[in-house]
């Protein structure tokens, strides 16, 4: 495993990403901590665009955990049929809502362990909620961030947990809160899987990835 980029390079890269997008946010649409939690849970193996098409009507019908429980699995299913794995996700959404009501007073907890105790909520989902709603610099590593972390050597790792730790260990503190958003957006729109768009990459000069693409995009 190659070493992560040195500190000065990390500062340079994140300064560029910050200048291009000073206040990055998740592309998932939500209204509060609960609706963000549900949206992130629904986004597994689905696109944010697809989730955003389904959730407005769902959140109108069930804006609280109590209302989601009352809506029930069949009711939730009707709203999310266009999302992959919708049957299991509907069960998880109702189950996590029930757990929120029974164990957390209908409120979304603010610790990773408590979030991960909810049905269908793994570390990645918990970290997104902690970061995007509660302002904790948790690093949710998805396929985009895993790819970018390794290609650029910002945060190399053999699996998602190693990349998460590498971000925490190597990204300068002033960039930690927004690092997740910058990296996921960079992976989604620039450093794409099959053909990275190196010709328009703002951090190209600092990226050790070879071979870079040279054709116009």
C-alpha positions in Angstrom: 0.0 0.0 0.0 1.6 3.3 -1.0 1.9 6.0 1.6 -0.6 8.9 1.8 0.3 12.2 0.3 2.5 14.4 2.5 0.9 17.2 4.6 1.8 20.0 2.2 0.1 18.2 -0.7 -3.0 17.5 1.4 -3.3 21.2 2.3 -2.8 22.2 -1.4 -5.5 19.8 -2.6 -8.1 20.6 -0.1 -7.5 24.3 -0.4 -8.3 24.0 -4.1 -11.4 21.9 -3.4 -12.5 24.4 -0.8 -12.1 27.3 -3.1 -14.2 25.6 -5.8 -17.0 24.7 -3.3 -16.7 26.6 0.0 -19.8 25.1 1.6 -20.4 21.6 0.2 -23.5 19.7 1.3 -25.1 16.3 0.6 -27.1 16.0 -2.5 -29.8 14.1 -0.7 -32.9 16.2 0.1 -34.1 16.2 3.7 -35.9 18.3 6.2 -34.5 17.3 9.6 -32.3 14.6 11.2 -35.0 11.9 10.8 -35.7 12.5 7.1 -31.9 12.6 6.5 -31.5 9.3 8.3 -34.3 7.8 6.2 -32.9 9.3 2.9 -29.4 7.9 3.6 -30.8 4.5 4.5 -32.7 4.5 1.2 -29.7 5.6 -0.8 -27.7 2.3 -0.4 -27.2 0.8 -3.9 -29.3 3.6 -5.3 -28.6 7.1 -6.7 -29.2 10.3 -4.8 -31.3 11.5 -7.8 -33.5 8.4 -7.5 -34.0 8.8 -3.8 -34.8 12.5 -4.1 -37.6 11.7 -6.6 -39.2 9.3 -4.1 -38.8 10.9 -0.7 -40.8 14.2 -1.0 -44.1 12.3 -1.0 -42.9 9.9 1.6 -41.9 12.7 3.9 -45.2 14.4 3.4 -47.0 11.3 4.4 -44.7 10.4 7.3 -42.6 13.3 8.5 -41.9 11.7 11.9 -40.9 8.3 13.2 -44.4 7.9 14.7 -46.0 8.7 11.4 -43.6 6.3 9.6 -44.6 3.5 11.9 -48.3 4.3 11.4 -47.8 4.3 7.6 -46.4 0.8 7.8 -44.3 -1.3 5.5 -46.9 -1.5 2.7 -47.4 2.3 2.8 -43.7 3.0 2.7 -43.3 0.5 -0.1 -45.8 2.3 -2.3 -43.6 5.5 -2.0 -40.2 3.9 -2.7 -41.0 1.3 -5.4 -38.6 3.1 -7.8 -35.6 2.6 -5.5 -33.5 -0.6 -5.6 -34.1 -3.1 -2.8 -37.3 -1.3 -1.9 -39.0 -4.1 -0.1 -36.2 -4.6 2.4 -35.6 -0.9 2.7 -39.3 -0.3 3.6 -39.0 -2.9 6.3 -35.9 -1.2 7.7 -37.3 2.3 7.6 -40.4 1.2 9.6 -38.2 -0.9 12.0 -35.8 1.9 12.6 -38.7 4.3 13.1 -40.2 1.9 15.7 -36.8 1.7 17.5 -36.5 5.5 17.5 -39.9 5.8 19.2 -39.4 3.0 21.7 -35.8 3.7 22.7 -34.9 7.3 21.8 -38.1 9.2 22.4 -38.7 9.7 18.7 -35.4 11.6 18.4 -32.4 10.7 16.2 -29.5 9.9 18.5 -26.2 11.7 18.2 -23.7 8.9 18.7 -22.4 6.5 16.1 -23.1 3.5 18.3 -26.7 4.4 18.9 -27.3 5.2 15.3 -25.8 1.8 14.3 -28.1 0.0 16.7 -31.0 1.0 14.4 -32.2 -1.6 11.8 -30.6 -1.0 8.4 -28.1 1.6 9.7 -24.5 0.8 9.2 -21.3 2.8 9.9 -21.5 4.7 6.5 -25.1 5.8 7.1 -24.4 6.8 10.7 -21.4 8.9 9.6 -23.4 10.7 7.0 -26.0 11.7 9.5 -23.3 12.7 12.1 -21.5 14.8 9.5 -24.3 16.4 7.5 -26.8 17.1 10.3 -24.9 17.2 13.6 -21.7 18.8 12.3 -19.3 16.0 13.5 -16.4 15.4 11.2 -17.3 11.8 10.6 -16.0 10.3 7.3 -18.5 8.2 5.4 -16.6 6.2 2.8 -18.5 5.0 -0.2 -17.2 3.7 -3.6 -16.4 7.2 -4.8 -14.4 8.2 -1.8 -12.7 4.8 -1.7 -11.6 5.3 -5.4 -10.5 8.9 -5.0 -8.7 8.2 -1.7 -6.6 5.5 -3.4 -6.1 7.1 -6.8 -4.9 10.4 -5.4 -3.3 8.9 -2.4 -5.1 11.4 -0.2 -6.3 8.4 1.9 -5.1 5.0 0.6 -6.5 1.9 2.1 -7.4 -1.7 1.3 -11.0 -1.4 2.4 -13.5 1.3 3.5 -12.4 1.2 7.1 -8.8 1.8 6.2 -9.7 4.7 3.9 -11.9 6.2 6.7 -9.0 6.0 9.1 -6.6 7.4 6.5 -8.8 10.5 6.0 -9.0 11.0 9.8 -5.2 10.6 10.1 -4.0 12.6 7.1 -6.5 15.3 6.1 -5.6 18.5 8.0 -8.1 19.4 10.7 -9.4 22.5 9.1 -10.7 20.4 6.2 -12.0 17.4 8.1 -15.7 18.5 8.4 -16.2 18.9 4.6 -13.7 16.3 3.3 -16.4 13.7 2.9 -18.4 16.0 0.6 -15.5 17.3 -1.4 -14.2 13.8 -2.1 -17.6 12.2 -3.0 -18.4 15.1 -5.3 -15.0 14.8 -6.9 -15.5 11.1 -7.4 -19.0 11.5 -8.8 -18.3 14.2 -11.3 -14.6 14.3 -12.0 -12.5 11.3 -10.9 -15.0 8.8 -12.3 -14.5 5.1 -12.2 -14.1 4.0 -15.8 -12.6 7.2 -17.3 -11.5 9.9 -14.9 -11.9 13.4 -16.3 -8.3 14.4 -15.7 -8.4 17.3 -18.3 -10.8 19.3 -16.1 -9.5 18.1 -12.7 -8.6 21.0 -10.5 -6.2 19.0 -8.4 -4.5 17.3 -11.4 -1.1 18.9 -10.6 -1.1 17.3 -7.2 -2.4 13.9 -8.2 0.1 11.0 -8.6 -2.4 8.8 -10.5 -1.1 7.5 -13.9 -2.0 7.2 -16.6 -4.1 10.4 -16.7 -6.6 10.9 -19.4 -5.6 13.5 -22.0 -8.5 13.7 -24.4 -11.2 16.5 -24.0 -14.4 15.6 -22.2 
